[in-house]
Amino acid sequence: MRPAFSVIFLTTLIGVGQGLFLALFTTDVYAAIGLLPVQTTAFFVRGSVIAVGFLCAGLVASFFHLGHPERAWRAATRWRTSWLSREVIALPAATAAIIAYGLAHLLHWAFVLPAGGHPFDVGLPLIVGAVAVVATLSLFLCTGMIYACIRFLQEWSTWLTVVNYMLFGTASGFVLASAYSAYEAPSLEGFLVTWAIVLTVMALITRSASLIRNARIRHRSSLQTAIGVRHAHIRQTAQGFMGGSFNTREFFHGISGKLMRSLKWVFMLLVFPVPVLLLWKGVTTVSPALVLAAFVVQYAGLLVERWFFFAQANHPQNLYYQTIS
């Protein structure tokens, strides 16, 4: 497939925003049960603003993929059957929920519960945050299922697609949260860096599994099935026309197999070992700059990974239009 940069930025940016919010909420929960020091209101408010900023940036990027942006609202009308429509609904819902989470911290929302004649305040940020977690996970599911539900693109049609979207977004968000805490809340840095490394390693395992799976795929479509001729040896000598078309432009990336293999190792290096080493070095040497560099390097690698993810999908129509192109 031919990757669209608008979709590449959409999926990576909203993934960072979702992961950052999950990191903030995790620290909030741990602090509520006494396992981490309680942080200031400003820490959660600023973190929520950054998370919402990434989500909004992703939403803006998505509009560049539309031929008629003024009709974008129509994308939500097929929510009963379309994962894309569900994503269109889930993205603003998750954004609104994270905004509410930040406001709950800013305004110190709470309500009073009676307990044996001694009422006590219950902080609403945790309750609002729990709702936002559900919205965030729903958004991960919708985004991943847009591609996993396409059965004839066998490279995508696997549960690993959804898991990888979730783990890549969460890992990148925790890496950003580690950099954020290095500057704003050093007492949380070790905790967040540990989780960031664990999530990055988990993403390495599942992405490696998907690469191994895709390398072993035996495609159901072939020249024989495409034209209905069962002869063992069929050789295509022409595309059937001399000019280009929508099919030749939109369903094939146009680069060599050698470059594709090189890009695979580029993102495997930038997304996994380099950020882990930078995180470890940054937390042991108390260097916020190195932790921030880990996020920058990993995000650059995620852009390459997402390009590779889209390009690797082999559309059956390429049996006709790309063999001789």
ChimeraX attribute file (.defattr): number of C-alpha atoms within 10 A of each C-alpha:
attribute: neighborCount
match mode: 1-to-1
recipient: residues
	/A:1	20
	/A:2	20
	/A:3	19
	/A:4	18
	/A:5	16
	/A:6	17
	/A:7	20
	/A:8	21
	/A:9	21
	/A:10	23
	/A:11	24
	/A:12	24
	/A:13	27
	/A:14	28
	/A:15	28
	/A:16	29
	/A:17	33
	/A:18	33
	/A:19	27
	/A:20	29
	/A:21	28
	/A:22	24
	/A:23	23
	/A:24	22
	/A:25	22
	/A:26	15
	/A:27	19
	/A:28	21
	/A:29	17
	/A:30	13
	/A:31	14
	/A:32	14
	/A:33	10
	/A:34	10
	/A:35	11
	/A:36	15
	/A:37	15
	/A:38	16
	/A:39	15
	/A:40	12
	/A:41	16
	/A:42	13
	/A:43	16
	/A:44	23
	/A:45	20
	/A:46	15
	/A:47	23
	/A:48	25
	/A:49	17
	/A:50	19
	/A:51	29
	/A:52	25
	/A:53	16
	/A:54	22
	/A:55	26
	/A:56	19
	/A:57	16
	/A:58	24
	/A:59	21
	/A:60	14
	/A:61	19
	/A:62	20
	/A:63	16
	/A:64	15
	/A:65	14
	/A:66	12
	/A:67	9
	/A:68	9
	/A:69	12
	/A:70	9
	/A:71	9
	/A:72	13
	/A:73	11
	/A:74	11
	/A:75	15
	/A:76	17
	/A:77	13
	/A:78	12
	/A:79	14
	/A:80	9
	/A:81	9
	/A:82	17
	/A:83	22
	/A:84	19
	/A:85	19
	/A:86	23
	/A:87	23
	/A:88	22
	/A:89	18
	/A:90	22
	/A:91	24
	/A:92	16
	/A:93	17
	/A:94	23
	/A:95	24
	/A:96	15
	/A:97	22
	/A:98	30
	/A:99	19
	/A:100	19
	/A:101	26
	/A:102	26
	/A:103	19
	/A:104	22
	/A:105	22
	/A:106	16
	/A:107	10
	/A:108	13
	/A:109	15
	/A:110	16
	/A:111	11
	/A:112	10
	/A:113	12
	/A:114	9
	/A:115	8
	/A:116	6
	/A:117	7
	/A:118	7
	/A:119	11
	/A:120	12
	/A:121	11
	/A:122	13
	/A:123	16
	/A:124	17
	/A:125	24
	/A:126	19
	/A:127	14
	/A:128	20
	/A:129	25
	/A:130	17
	/A:131	16
	/A:132	25
	/A:133	19
	/A:134	13
	/A:135	22
	/A:136	27
	/A:137	17
	/A:138	18
	/A:139	26
	/A:140	26
	/A:141	21
	/A:142	23
	/A:143	25
	/A:144	25
	/A:145	24
	/A:146	19
	/A:147	21
	/A:148	21
	/A:149	18
	/A:150	13
	/A:151	11
	/A:152	15
	/A:153	18
	/A:154	21
	/A:155	25
	/A:156	25
	/A:157	18
	/A:158	20
	/A:159	13
	/A:160	18
	/A:161	23
	/A:162	21
	/A:163	19
	/A:164	20
	/A:165	21
	/A:166	22
	/A:167	22
	/A:168	27
	/A:169	28
	/A:170	27
	/A:171	29
	/A:172	31
	/A:173	28
	/A:174	31
	/A:175	35
	/A:176	31
	/A:177	31
	/A:178	33
	/A:179	28
	/A:180	23
	/A:181	23
	/A:182	25
	/A:183	14
	/A:184	18
	/A:185	15
	/A:186	16
	/A:187	14
	/A:188	19
	/A:189	24
	/A:190	17
	/A:191	14
	/A:192	24
	/A:193	25
	/A:194	18
	/A:195	18
	/A:196	25
	/A:197	22
	/A:198	15
	/A:199	20
	/A:200	25
	/A:201	18
	/A:202	18
	/A:203	23
	/A:204	19
	/A:205	12
	/A:206	17
	/A:207	21
	/A:208	13
	/A:209	13
	/A:210	19
	/A:211	14
	/A:212	11
	/A:213	14
	/A:214	17
	/A:215	10
	/A:216	9
	/A:217	10
	/A:218	9
	/A:219	13
	/A:220	9
	/A:221	13
	/A:222	15
	/A:223	18
	/A:224	13
	/A:225	10
	/A:226	13
	/A:227	9
	/A:228	9
	/A:229	11
	/A:230	11
	/A:231	8
	/A:232	7
	/A:233	8
	/A:234	11
	/A:235	7
	/A:236	11
	/A:237	8
	/A:238	13
	/A:239	15
	/A:240	10
	/A:241	8
	/A:242	8
	/A:243	7
	/A:244	10
	/A:245	10
	/A:246	7
	/A:247	13
	/A:248	19
	/A:249	14
	/A:250	13
	/A:251	20
	/A:252	21
	/A:253	20
	/A:254	14
	/A:255	10
	/A:256	8
	/A:257	9
	/A:258	8
	/A:259	9
	/A:260	15
	/A:261	11
	/A:262	11
	/A:263	17
	/A:264	17
	/A:265	13
	/A:266	14
	/A:267	22
	/A:268	20
	/A:269	15
	/A:270	21
	/A:271	30
	/A:272	21
	/A:273	17
	/A:274	17
	/A:275	28
	/A:276	24
	/A:277	14
	/A:278	20
	/A:279	30
	/A:280	19
	/A:281	16
	/A:282	23
	/A:283	20
	/A:284	10
	/A:285	10
	/A:286	14
	/A:287	16
	/A:288	21
	/A:289	14
	/A:290	21
	/A:291	30
	/A:292	23
	/A:293	19
	/A:294	29
	/A:295	26
	/A:296	18
	/A:297	18
	/A:298	28
	/A:299	25
	/A:300	14
	/A:301	23
	/A:302	25
	/A:303	19
	/A:304	20
	/A:305	24
	/A:306	21
	/A:307	23
	/A:308	20
	/A:309	18
	/A:310	20
	/A:311	20
	/A:312	20
	/A:313	22
	/A:314	20
	/A:315	17
	/A:316	18
	/A:317	15
	/A:318	16
	/A:319	16
	/A:320	19
	/A:321	20
	/A:322	16
	/A:323	12
	/A:324	12
	/A:325	12
